[in-house]
Amino acid sequence: MGQSIPLVCQDWANTKAAYRFFSNERVSEADILAGHFQSTRDRAAAAEGLVLVLHDTTEFSYQRKKSEAIGITKSINSGRDKAGRLRSHTVCGILMHSSLAVTIEGVPLGLAVVKFWTRKKFKGTAALKKKINPTRIPIEKKESVRWLENLKQSTQLLDHPGRCIHIGDRESDIYELFCAAQEIGTHFLIRTCVDRLAGDGDHTIADEMDEVEGLHRIEVRDSNGDPDQAVLEIRYRKIRVLPPIGKQKRYPALTLTVIHAEERGTPKNRKKIDWKLITDLPVGSRTDAIEKLEWYGLRWKIEVFHKILKSGCKAEESKLRTAQRLTNLISLFCILSWRVFWMTMLNRSAPDAPPTLALTATEIGVLDRLVNDKPKARQKTLSHYLIKIARLGGYLARASDPPPGNTVMWRGLSRLTDIALGATVGVEFVGN
């Protein structure tokens, strides 16, 4: 993980084969991820309870003299020139919208859908918004249609619409998404940023969210990483929500539940917590509302997955020249990143599982010979070996240490891969 293609391949023949594979027009990200998607489906079918499908978009930026072969993602402000005029430049890169299936305990089951794209131009976008209300533009003509497509495709893959709960941030607060979920019989839990018309259209959602239903205390960390507590005022109400005015002839009104969690007071060293969620799930009590807030809190796990992609696999350091080659490479990295994340979370959720659930016999044998057992170690469970991998990555495994995180796991797995390869080659020279 995190190394260049020539370093991984070791010689020109293998390196050339890898380059040919990534540039092959008959190979796409869908082909590379097809087996992983099927495994995600199988793991979801074997898991008990609900499946949370986390949706989010991330971007990969690259330094290229000519961006045409890859594409551009956005335009950013570059400050002012000597004459005081604003400057801007486009960012070369690729956007990825992914949907990650997890259990309600937070174990990542795998990716359900991935989409890659770039933008061709930005000119005129701001001016267009001044002339046309974006809510009047059909969703099919907007980039945000990806949220609807991923919702439908992930639900179809997992093959149990009523068991899936799709979770997204404020960017996914799209009325068409609510209707699409209702149409296919699945559920959603979205952080809302739009104060929509409610009831008969003579007021908005905010007008009905005045009564506090209860309090909830949570543990948080401030900007310095120090522990802190927050007391949240919980409000929830079932509301008849209307579509945007320009789309009321196309979409029906929906009866949804809005949950508002607002922190009392103003904290000193962090932002005030203020979450507004909208869902089609039933919420009949304060306990139900808190449960939905906790489920939404798991949304950060897809951001952790993206972090592993960028920091662990170093996807933005690749020198491949075209968007097709880069998307094929990132698709391969997606599988590696999921495995790291999965093993990290398995250590916390299923520590007593057999080690063969995640490791090969060779890897287990190498870890037994290479990393000494702790004095109190008895049963050689999955957690026993995953902690050994983390120790290869710099984890100290002291009694007071928290469970190992993704960083030490990807470092440890990288070392284990090299050592296991050396052990396999060594057997050919000296025998068993």
N, C-alpha and C positions, 0 to 999 in steps of 0.2 A: 504493500500500500504506500502511495505517496511518492513512488519512484518513477523515473522516466521509462519509456518503452525500451530504449536500447539497454538500460541497466537491467531491466527485468528479463529481457530476451537473451542477453549475454553475447550473442554473435550476430553477424550480418544476416545470415539466412533466416533465423527466427524473427529478427527485427523486420526484415523485408516482408515476411509472411504476415506479421501483425499489421504493418502499414497497408498491405493489400487487402487484408480482411476489413479494416475500418473504412477503406475507400471503395469497397466493392458496392456497386449500385444495387446489387441484388440482396444486400444485407441492410436491414433497417433496425431501428430501436425496438420495433414490435417483435421482430424475429429474435433479437437477443434476449428480450424480457419475457417471451412467451412461456418458457418453462417456469420462470419465477412467478408469473401471474397464476399459472395453474397450481403451483405449490401454495400460493397465498390462499387460493380457493379451498384447497384441501385442508390447510391448517385452520381456516375459519370454520369449515364444516366440522372439524374435530373439536374445536373449542366450545366451551359451554357459555351460555349467556349471550348478551348483546355484543355486537361488533361496532366499534366507533370508527368511522371512516373520516380521517383528518385530511382536509384539502388546503393547499397553500401554493403560492407561486414564489419562485426564487430566480435570480439571474446570475449568469456566469459571464464575467467580463474578461476581455483579452486585449493585450497590447499588440496591435497590428498596424503597419503603415497603411495598408489598404483594407478597408472593412468589407468590401463587396463580397468576398468569398464566404464570410461568416454572417454578416448582418449587423444591425444596430439595435440597441434596446431602449435607449433614452437619450435626451439632451440635457446637459447639466450646465450650470452657470460657472464660468471660468474666471469671474472677477471683471475688472475694468482694465482697459488699455491705458496708455499714457494720455490719451485725449479724454479719458473719462467715460468712454463708451463701453457698454456691457458686452462681454464676450461669452460665447457658449461653444461647446463642442459635443459631438455625439459619442456615445460609448459603444465600442465594438463588443458584441457578445450575443448570448443566447438566453432565452427565457424558458423556464421549465415549470409546468404546472403538474404537481403530483398529488396522488391520493393514497394515503397510507392507512391500512387497516390495523387497528390495535384492539386488544381486549380492554374491558373496563378496569383491569388491574394495571394497564399500561404496557403490556407485552406486545411488541410490534409483530404482527402476523405476516406482513409483507406489503409490497406495493400492489395496488389494484389497477391503477391507470397512470400513465405518464404521457405528457404532451410537451413537445418542443416547438418553439417558433421564434422568429425575429420580426422586427418592424422595418418597413421599407422607408418610411419618411415621417416627419413630425410637422412639416410646414402646413400651416393653416389650421391646425387642431384647435388652438386657443380661440382663433377667430370664429371657427365653426360653432363653438359652444356659445358664443355671444348671439348667434343667429338662430340656432336650433336648440330647443330644450332636449338634453340627452335622453330624458325619459320617453320622448316621443319617437326615438329611433328604434326600430325593431331589434330585439336582442340578437337575432341571427346575423345582423350587420355589425355587431360590436365584438370587440375582443373578449368581453366578459362572458360570451357564450360558452367559453371553455368550462366555466363552473357547472353549467347545465349538462354539458357533454360528459364531463367526468363523473357527475352524480349518476347519470343514467348508465354509463358503461361499468362503473364500479359496482352498482347495484346488480346489474346483469351478471357480472362475473361471480359475485358472492352468492347469487342465486337464492336469496332469502330476504326480499325487500323489507318485510316487517321487523326483521332482526337488526337491520342496519340503521345507524344514526349518523347522519352526515354533519360534520362540524366544520365551521369556517369562521374566519375573522370578518371585520367590517367590510372588506372588499366583496364578500359573498352575499351581502345584504341586498339581494335582487328578488323582486317580487315574482319574476318568471321562474326562479328556482323553487320558490314555495309551491307554485302551481305544478311544476314538473314533479316534485316529490310526491305531492298528493295524487297525481295522475298515475304514477307507477307503484304507489302503495308503500313508499318508504318514509323515513322520518328525518327531521333536520333540527339542528340546534345552532343558531347563528347569532353572532354578536351584531346587533343592529346599530346603525348610525343615522337612520332616517326616521323622522317623526311623522309617520304616515297618518293619513286620514282614517278615522275610526267611526264606529257606530253608523249613523246615517249620513256622515260626511260633514257634519256641522262642528266637529271638533277633532283633535288629534289624539294619538296614543298617550302622550304626556299628560293630557287633561284627566285621564282616568287612573294615573299611577300616583295617587297622593297618599294613600293609606299604608302605613308601615305594618307589615304582618308579623315581624319578629326580628331578632338580632342574632348575629352569628359571629363568633370570634375565630380568627384564623392566624396562623403563624406566617410571617413574611420576613423578607430581608430588605434592608435599606440599600442605598446606593454604595455604601462601603462594605456590603456583605454581612453586616451585623444583624443578628436576629431581632425581630420586632413583632408586635402584635397589632392587629387591626380589627376593629369592631364594625361589622357591616350591618346596615339597615336593609332588610329584605322586603321587597314588594313584589307581588305577582298578581296577575289578573288575566282572565280569559276575555278576549276582546274581538269584536268583529272588525277586521282590518280590510280597508279598501285599496284597490290597485291605484297607481298614479292616474291622474285625470286623463291624460292622453291615451291610456290603455284600458279604460274601464269598459269599453265595448268588446275588448278581446279577452279579458281575464275576469273571473268572478271574484266576489268578496270572499274572504276566508276567515274562519274562526280560529284564532291562534292564541297562545299564551305568551305574555310578556313578563320577563323576570328582570327586576332592577335591583342590583346590589351596590349600595353607595356607602363609602366609609364615613363614619362620624368624625368630625374634626378635620384638621389639616396636618398631615405628618410633616416632619422637618426635613428628613434626608431622603425622601422618595416621593414619587407621584401618588396622588390620591387615587384609591381604587374606586372606579366607577364603571361597572359593567351593566350593559343593557342587552339582554338576550331575548330572542324570539324563537318560538318552537311550536310544533304541532303536537308535542308530547303532553300527556295529562299532568297537571301540577295541581294537586288538591290540598297540599299542606306545606308548611315551612320546611319540613324534612324533604319533601319532593323537590322544592326549589333549590335547597342546598345540594342535593344530589346532582341536579342538572348543572349547577355552578361547578361542581367538582369534575363532572365530565368535560365541560368546556375547558377547565384548567389543564386537561390532558392535551389540548391542542398544541402546546409548546413542544410536544414530542416530535412533530414533523419539522419544526425548526432545528431540533437537535439532529435529526436525520440529515437535513441540509448542511448543518455544520460539519458533520462527519464527511460528507461528500467534498466539501471545500477544504477543510483543514486536514482531515485524515488522508483522503485520496488525492488532495491537491489538484482538483479538477480544473482549476483556473490557471494552472502552471503548464498545461499541455501546449505544445508547439504545433499541433496539427493545424492545417491551413484552411479547411473548409468546414462549414456547418455540419454537413453530413458525417464527416469523420469524427468531429467532436461529439455529436449526439450519440453516435455508436459507442464511443469511448465512455461517455458519461453514463450510458445505459449499463455498461459493464460495471462501472463504479457503483451504480445504484445497488447492485446485488451484493457487492463487497460491503458497502456501508450498512445495508440492512443487516447483514450477518453480524457485524460488530455490535450494532445496536441491540439486536436480538439476544446475543450472548450476554451482553451487559445486563439486560433486564431479566433474563432467565436466572441469573445468579441471585436476583432479589426475589423473584416470584416462585421459582421452582428449584430451590437449592438442593433438595434431596433427590432430584431426578438422576437417573444413571448417566454417567459421563458420555456414553455412546450416543446420547441424544444430539450432541453438538460436535463431538470430536471423533476422529478416526483412531483406529488402534495404534497406528504409528505415532500420532500426536500424543496419545496417552502414555505410550512407552517412553517417548522422549522426555515428557514432563516428569515422569517418575525418576528417570536417571539424572535429569538436569537440575531440578528444583527440589531441594530437601523438604521433607514434610515437617510441619510444625510439631512441637512436642506433644500437643494435646490432640493432634489429628487422629481420628479413629476410622470412621467410614470414608471411603474414597468416592464421594458423591460428585455430581456435576459441579457444585459450588467449590469443592476442594480443588478441582483441576482448573476452573476458571480463575480462581484466585492465584494459582500458580502462573497462569498466562499473564495476569495483571502484574505479578511480581517481576516477570521478564520485562515488562514495560515501565518499571520504576515504582510500582506500588509497594509500600513497606509492610503492609498487613499487620500493623500494630493493633492491639486490642481496642484502642480508642478510635481507630480510623473508620470512617464511613465505608460502605461498599465501594469497590472500584468503579470508576467511571469510564466513559467511552475512550478518553485519551490514552490512559494506560492500557486499555484493552487493545486498541489498534496498534500501539507500539509493541505490545507483547505478542500479538498475532503475527506481526511482521517478522519479529525475531524468531518465533516458533517456525514459521514457514521456511526460513533459511536453514535453521538447525535441523528440521525434519528432512529437508532435501539433502543436507550433508550426511545425515544418518543413513538415508536410503542409498546414497552413492558409496558410503563407507562399507556397507554390507557387501557390495559387489567386489570390493577389494579384499576384505579380510573374512568374509562369511559371517554367519550369525554368532 
